[in-house]
Amino acid sequence: MASTDKPGDPEYKSSSTPAPAGVDTFKFDVVLRFLLFAASLVAVVVVVTGNETEYIPVPRLVPRPAKFKYSPAFVYFVAAFSVSGLYSIITTLASLFVVIKKPALKTKLLLYFVLGDAVILGIIASATGTAGGIAYLGLKGNSHVIGWNKICNVYDKFCRHVGGSLAVALFGSVVTVLLIWLSAYSIHSRVPK
Protein backbone atom coordinates (compact mmCIF):
# COMPACT_ATOMS: atom_id res chain seq x y z
CA MET A 1 0.00 0.00 0.00
CA ALA A 2 1.15 3.44 -0.77
CA SER A 3 1.50 5.97 1.97
CA THR A 4 -0.39 9.23 1.73
CA ASP A 5 2.21 11.08 3.81
CA LYS A 6 4.40 13.49 1.94
CA PRO A 7 8.14 13.35 2.67
CA GLY A 8 8.24 17.12 2.90
CA ASP A 9 5.61 17.17 5.66
CA PRO A 10 6.73 19.43 8.57
CA GLU A 11 5.59 16.81 11.08
CA TYR A 12 8.43 14.53 10.08
CA LYS A 13 11.07 17.24 10.03
CA SER A 14 10.77 17.76 13.78
CA SER A 15 13.40 15.12 14.48
CA SER A 16 16.06 17.21 12.78
CA THR A 17 15.09 20.44 14.52
CA PRO A 18 16.60 21.24 17.90
CA ALA A 19 14.59 20.69 21.05
CA PRO A 20 12.73 23.74 22.37
CA ALA A 21 14.52 25.82 24.98
CA GLY A 22 11.69 25.51 27.49
CA VAL A 23 10.67 27.91 30.18
CA ASP A 24 13.56 29.39 32.16
CA THR A 25 12.51 29.20 35.81
CA PHE A 26 15.92 29.16 37.45
CA LYS A 27 15.62 32.64 38.97
CA PHE A 28 12.38 31.66 40.68
CA ASP A 29 14.04 28.35 41.63
CA VAL A 30 16.86 30.21 43.39
CA VAL A 31 14.35 32.32 45.34
CA LEU A 32 12.38 29.23 46.44
CA ARG A 33 15.54 27.41 47.47
CA PHE A 34 16.58 30.40 49.56
CA LEU A 35 13.11 30.37 51.17
CA LEU A 36 13.56 26.67 51.94
CA PHE A 37 16.88 27.46 53.60
CA ALA A 38 15.35 30.28 55.62
CA ALA A 39 12.41 28.11 56.70
CA SER A 40 14.73 25.27 57.70
CA LEU A 41 16.99 27.59 59.67
CA VAL A 42 14.12 29.30 61.48
CA ALA A 43 12.40 25.98 62.29
CA VAL A 44 15.58 24.56 63.82
CA VAL A 45 16.51 27.72 65.75
CA VAL A 46 13.02 28.20 67.17
CA VAL A 47 12.63 24.63 68.42
CA VAL A 48 16.18 24.47 69.81
CA THR A 49 15.82 27.73 71.74
CA GLY A 50 12.49 26.77 73.29
CA ASN A 51 13.95 25.46 76.55
CA GLU A 52 11.87 26.05 79.65
CA THR A 53 12.21 24.98 83.28
CA GLU A 54 9.23 24.87 85.61
CA TYR A 55 9.04 23.94 89.28
CA ILE A 56 6.57 21.12 89.68
CA PRO A 57 5.26 20.26 93.14
CA VAL A 58 5.72 16.52 93.53
CA PRO A 59 6.30 16.03 97.27
CA ARG A 60 8.32 19.27 97.14
CA LEU A 61 9.16 21.75 94.40
CA VAL A 62 11.39 20.08 91.82
CA PRO A 63 12.77 21.83 88.73
CA ARG A 64 11.68 19.96 85.58
CA PRO A 65 13.13 21.26 82.29
CA ALA A 66 11.47 20.85 78.88
CA LYS A 67 13.98 20.64 76.03
CA PHE A 68 13.74 19.39 72.47
CA LYS A 69 16.40 16.75 73.11
CA TYR A 70 14.13 14.92 75.58
CA SER A 71 11.84 13.77 72.76
CA PRO A 72 13.11 11.60 69.88
CA ALA A 73 10.48 13.18 67.62
CA PHE A 74 11.91 16.65 68.18
CA VAL A 75 15.48 15.39 67.74
CA TYR A 76 14.41 13.87 64.41
CA PHE A 77 12.72 17.17 63.52
CA VAL A 78 15.93 19.13 64.18
CA ALA A 79 18.05 16.61 62.27
CA ALA A 80 15.68 16.54 59.29
CA PHE A 81 15.50 20.30 58.97
CA SER A 82 19.26 20.60 59.43
CA VAL A 83 19.68 18.26 56.45
CA SER A 84 17.07 20.26 54.55
CA GLY A 85 18.97 23.48 55.24
CA LEU A 86 22.25 22.00 54.05
CA TYR A 87 20.56 20.58 50.95
CA SER A 88 18.99 23.95 50.14
CA ILE A 89 22.36 25.72 50.44
CA ILE A 90 24.00 23.22 48.07
CA THR A 91 21.17 23.35 45.53
CA THR A 92 20.94 27.15 45.68
CA LEU A 93 24.64 27.39 44.88
CA ALA A 94 24.21 24.83 42.07
CA SER A 95 21.31 26.82 40.64
CA LEU A 96 23.32 30.03 40.77
CA PHE A 97 26.28 28.29 39.11
CA VAL A 98 24.07 27.01 36.29
CA VAL A 99 22.41 30.39 35.75
CA ILE A 100 25.72 32.27 35.68
CA LYS A 101 28.29 29.85 34.24
CA LYS A 102 26.81 26.76 32.55
CA PRO A 103 23.31 27.28 31.10
CA ALA A 104 23.69 24.11 29.01
CA LEU A 105 23.39 21.95 32.16
CA LYS A 106 19.91 23.23 33.11
CA THR A 107 17.85 20.25 31.96
CA LYS A 108 20.13 17.65 33.50
CA LEU A 109 20.26 19.56 36.78
CA LEU A 110 16.47 19.89 36.84
CA LEU A 111 16.10 16.11 36.81
CA TYR A 112 18.47 15.81 39.77
CA PHE A 113 16.58 18.58 41.56
CA VAL A 114 13.23 16.81 41.14
CA LEU A 115 14.65 13.61 42.61
CA GLY A 116 16.50 15.31 45.45
CA ASP A 117 13.58 17.58 46.28
CA ALA A 118 11.25 14.59 46.46
CA VAL A 119 13.56 12.88 48.96
CA ILE A 120 13.86 16.04 51.05
CA LEU A 121 10.08 16.53 50.95
CA GLY A 122 9.61 13.00 52.30
CA ILE A 123 12.09 13.64 55.10
CA ILE A 124 10.77 17.01 56.22
CA ALA A 125 7.10 16.03 55.85
CA SER A 126 7.63 12.97 58.03
CA ALA A 127 9.57 15.02 60.58
CA THR A 128 6.86 17.68 60.66
CA GLY A 129 4.15 15.06 61.11
CA THR A 130 6.07 13.27 63.84
CA ALA A 131 6.79 16.45 65.77
CA GLY A 132 3.22 17.62 65.19
CA GLY A 133 1.87 14.42 66.71
CA ILE A 134 3.96 14.84 69.84
CA ALA A 135 3.06 18.54 70.03
CA TYR A 136 -0.63 17.66 69.84
CA LEU A 137 -0.14 15.11 72.60
CA GLY A 138 1.51 17.81 74.71
CA LEU A 139 -1.33 20.21 73.97
CA LYS A 140 -4.28 17.86 74.55
CA GLY A 141 -2.85 14.85 76.38
CA ASN A 142 -4.38 11.39 76.08
CA SER A 143 -7.01 10.54 78.65
CA HIS A 144 -7.03 6.88 77.59
CA VAL A 145 -3.46 6.29 78.76
CA ILE A 146 -2.30 6.87 82.32
CA GLY A 147 0.52 9.40 82.58
CA TRP A 148 0.02 11.06 79.18
CA ASN A 149 -1.31 14.32 80.54
CA LYS A 150 -1.21 17.59 78.68
CA ILE A 151 1.85 19.66 79.46
CA CYS A 152 1.29 22.87 77.50
CA ASN A 153 -0.61 24.36 80.42
CA VAL A 154 2.65 24.11 82.41
CA TYR A 155 5.31 24.60 79.70
CA ASP A 156 3.63 27.35 77.68
CA LYS A 157 6.83 28.94 76.30
CA PHE A 158 8.17 25.58 75.12
CA CYS A 159 4.85 24.74 73.46
CA ARG A 160 4.69 28.12 71.72
CA HIS A 161 8.19 27.56 70.35
CA VAL A 162 7.27 24.10 69.10
CA GLY A 163 4.05 25.40 67.54
CA GLY A 164 5.85 28.24 65.78
CA SER A 165 8.51 25.90 64.55
CA LEU A 166 5.87 23.52 63.18
CA ALA A 167 4.17 26.38 61.33
CA VAL A 168 7.45 27.36 59.68
CA ALA A 169 8.13 23.69 58.91
CA LEU A 170 4.79 23.40 57.12
CA PHE A 171 5.73 26.47 55.09
CA GLY A 172 9.04 24.76 54.21
CA SER A 173 7.15 21.66 53.08
CA VAL A 174 4.92 23.77 50.83
CA VAL A 175 7.99 25.49 49.37
CA THR A 176 9.49 22.08 48.61
CA VAL A 177 6.30 21.00 46.83
CA LEU A 178 6.48 24.21 44.78
CA LEU A 179 10.10 23.43 43.90
CA ILE A 180 9.12 19.97 42.66
CA TRP A 181 6.26 21.42 40.59
CA LEU A 182 8.50 24.12 39.17
CA SER A 183 11.23 21.67 38.16
CA ALA A 184 8.73 19.21 36.67
CA TYR A 185 7.05 22.01 34.70
CA SER A 186 10.39 23.26 33.44
CA ILE A 187 11.37 19.75 32.30
CA HIS A 188 7.95 19.28 30.69
CA SER A 189 8.30 22.55 28.78
CA ARG A 190 11.61 21.32 27.31
CA VAL A 191 10.07 18.16 25.82
CA PRO A 192 9.33 18.56 22.11
CA LYS A 193 5.63 18.43 21.35
Buried (B, 14 or more C-beta within 10 A) or exposed (E): EEEEEEEEEEEEEEEEEEEEEBBEBBEBBBEBBBBBBBBBBBBBBBBBEBBBEBEEEEEEEEEBEBBBEEBEBBBBBBEBBBBBBEBBBEBBEBBBEBBEEEEEEBBEBBEEBBEBBBEBBEBBBEBBBBBBEBBBBBBEBEEEEEEEBBBBEBBEBBBBBBBBBBBBBBBBBBBBBBBBEBBBBBBEBBEEE
